């Protein structure tokens, strides 16, 4: 879900930045850049969380396999 939130923030940020650029509104343009950055961060954190979960599941599987062998 965080991936989707991150993507939505990026798209929203792109739109704000473009609108700010067209209207020469630096505040809106900067707000759009901030939204894009926030979206990037959400996406990267979600990816990192998924990687940690995958590794934890892999380790748990190896521990279970070792127990089953004994």
PyMOL commands that set and color helices and strands:
alter all, ss='L'
color gray80, all
select helices_A, chain A and resi 2-22+26-69
alter helices_A, ss='H'
color red, helices_A
deselect
rebuild
show_as cartoon
